Amino acid sequence: MLTRNGRAPSATDGGWKDTIHLPAGQEAEIAVRFTGYTGRFMLHCHNLEHEDRGMMANVAVTH
């Protein structure tokens, strides 16, 4: 995580993670590393209400 709500991440937020807790109304800027693969990746919200309603996105990785 690079920032949370436009500020530097806390000690528990910093570093590489595969999931983050993001309460309603908050924003996070994240860095993602894709190595050795180009194409589409799927990301989705683990909030069950959102997941059930198909709130997902495609990320296209190109070089």
Backbone as CSV, one residue per row, in Angstrom:
resi,resn,N_x,N_y,N_z,CA_x,CA_y,CA_z,C_x,C_y,C_z
1,MET,0.851,-1.164,0.000,0.000,0.000,0.000,0.901,1.233,0.000
2,LEU,0.591,2.147,-0.901,1.371,3.378,-1.008,0.777,4.486,-0.157
3,THR,-0.552,4.644,-0.215,-1.230,5.660,0.596,-2.595,5.136,1.032
4,ARG,-3.084,5.685,2.123,-4.461,5.459,2.577,-5.053,6.838,2.806
5,ASN,-6.128,7.132,2.089,-6.777,8.449,2.170,-5.800,9.587,1.914
6,GLY,-4.883,9.383,0.962,-3.951,10.424,0.552,-2.770,10.624,1.481
7,ARG,-2.638,9.797,2.491,-1.541,9.928,3.455,-0.688,8.668,3.437
8,ALA,0.507,8.796,3.996,1.393,7.635,4.098,0.702,6.535,4.898
9,PRO,0.933,5.282,4.529,0.288,4.186,5.253,0.832,4.059,6.674
10,SER,0.009,3.520,7.564,0.465,3.246,8.929,1.447,2.082,8.896
11,ALA,2.061,1.809,10.028,3.019,0.703,10.105,2.369,-0.624,9.738
12,THR,1.110,-0.818,10.093,0.437,-2.083,9.766,-0.029,-2.130,8.320
13,ASP,-0.197,-0.974,7.676,-0.615,-0.936,6.275,0.549,-1.103,5.317
14,GLY,1.729,-0.686,5.694,2.871,-0.672,4.787,3.314,-2.063,4.367
15,GLY,4.008,-2.131,3.252,4.569,-3.391,2.783,3.654,-4.142,1.832
16,TRP,4.160,-5.292,1.340,3.438,-6.105,0.373,2.324,-6.894,1.060
17,LYS,1.154,-6.870,0.455,0.013,-7.609,0.975,-0.788,-8.160,-0.197
18,ASP,-1.584,-9.189,0.048,-2.470,-9.663,-1.007,-3.904,-9.214,-0.771
19,THR,-4.220,-8.699,0.417,-5.535,-8.118,0.697,-5.357,-6.935,1.642
20,ILE,-6.293,-5.996,1.579,-6.311,-4.883,2.527,-7.742,-4.670,2.994
21,HIS,-7.881,-4.200,4.221,-9.193,-3.839,4.744,-9.421,-2.377,4.401
22,LEU,-10.508,-2.096,3.698,-10.800,-0.742,3.245,-12.242,-0.415,3.599
23,PRO,-12.476,0.195,4.764,-13.842,0.548,5.164,-14.492,1.524,4.188
24,ALA,-15.812,1.590,4.236,-16.584,2.489,3.361,-16.063,3.915,3.476
25,GLY,-15.935,4.579,2.326,-15.519,5.976,2.283,-14.013,6.187,2.293
26,GLN,-13.227,5.126,2.392,-11.776,5.276,2.370,-11.231,4.967,0.985
27,GLU,-10.021,5.457,0.722,-9.320,5.205,-0.530,-7.952,4.634,-0.225
28,ALA,-7.444,3.822,-1.132,-6.085,3.302,-1.000,-5.423,3.332,-2.370
29,GLU,-4.162,3.724,-2.382,-3.339,3.648,-3.583,-2.394,2.476,-3.369
30,ILE,-2.389,1.552,-4.319,-1.587,0.339,-4.158,-0.652,0.162,-5.352
31,ALA,0.434,-0.548,-5.123,1.359,-0.924,-6.189,1.242,-2.426,-6.373
32,VAL,1.200,-2.850,-7.624,1.062,-4.268,-7.928,2.169,-4.661,-8.895
33,ARG,2.820,-5.783,-8.632,3.895,-6.262,-9.501,3.401,-7.480,-10.272
34,PHE,3.461,-7.401,-11.592,3.131,-8.528,-12.464,4.398,-8.898,-13.207
35,THR,4.915,-10.097,-12.999,6.140,-10.511,-13.683,5.880,-11.784,-14.479
36,GLY,6.430,-11.806,-15.680,6.373,-13.012,-16.488,5.015,-13.330,-17.103
37,TYR,4.077,-12.399,-17.049,2.769,-12.693,-17.621,2.131,-11.398,-18.093
38,THR,1.605,-11.430,-19.298,0.779,-10.336,-19.785,-0.599,-10.901,-20.063
39,GLY,-1.565,-10.073,-20.002,-2.939,-10.510,-20.225,-3.868,-9.878,-19.212
40,ARG,-4.991,-10.529,-18.991,-6.001,-9.982,-18.086,-5.984,-10.696,-16.737
41,PHE,-6.123,-9.897,-15.699,-6.286,-10.395,-14.344,-7.628,-9.903,-13.831
42,MET,-8.224,-10.639,-12.950,-9.494,-10.259,-12.345,-9.228,-9.782,-10.926
43,LEU,-9.878,-8.692,-10.552,-9.857,-8.287,-9.153,-11.294,-8.123,-8.700
44,HIS,-11.533,-8.369,-7.443,-12.896,-8.220,-6.938,-12.879,-7.892,-5.468
45,CYS,-14.002,-7.400,-5.015,-14.199,-7.007,-3.626,-14.623,-8.236,-2.823
46,HIS,-14.074,-8.379,-1.622,-14.458,-9.496,-0.772,-15.591,-9.145,0.179
47,ASN,-16.148,-7.951,0.056,-17.369,-7.610,0.787,-18.457,-8.469,0.166
48,LEU,-19.057,-9.349,0.935,-19.983,-10.336,0.361,-21.105,-9.703,-0.448
49,GLU,-21.623,-8.583,0.014,-22.683,-7.914,-0.747,-22.187,-7.495,-2.126
50,HIS,-20.978,-6.980,-2.188,-20.412,-6.566,-3.472,-20.081,-7.771,-4.336
51,GLU,-19.484,-8.778,-3.730,-19.093,-9.969,-4.490,-20.312,-10.635,-5.117
52,ASP,-21.390,-10.720,-4.365,-22.613,-11.342,-4.880,-23.229,-10.560,-6.026
53,ARG,-22.959,-9.276,-6.087,-23.515,-8.441,-7.154,-22.546,-8.254,-8.311
54,GLY,-21.484,-9.033,-8.320,-20.558,-9.025,-9.454,-19.687,-7.813,-9.562
55,MET,-19.389,-7.163,-8.456,-18.545,-5.967,-8.506,-17.095,-6.400,-8.666
56,MET,-16.714,-6.617,-9.909,-15.378,-7.058,-10.254,-14.836,-6.179,-11.359
57,ALA,-13.547,-6.293,-11.602,-12.921,-5.508,-12.665,-11.830,-6.339,-13.314
58,ASN,-11.560,-6.070,-14.586,-10.449,-6.663,-15.313,-9.284,-5.690,-15.309
59,VAL,-8.083,-6.206,-15.123,-6.869,-5.411,-15.224,-6.066,-5.985,-16.376
60,ALA,-5.781,-5.155,-17.378,-4.995,-5.597,-18.527,-3.534,-5.249,-18.293
61,VAL,-2.655,-6.265,-18.330,-1.218,-6.077,-18.122,-0.533,-6.192,-19.474
62,THR,0.199,-5.157,-19.833,0.944,-5.137,-21.107,2.393,-4.709,-20.821
63,HIS,3.259,-4.997,-21.743,4.670,-4.576,-21.584,5.011,-3.589,-22.654
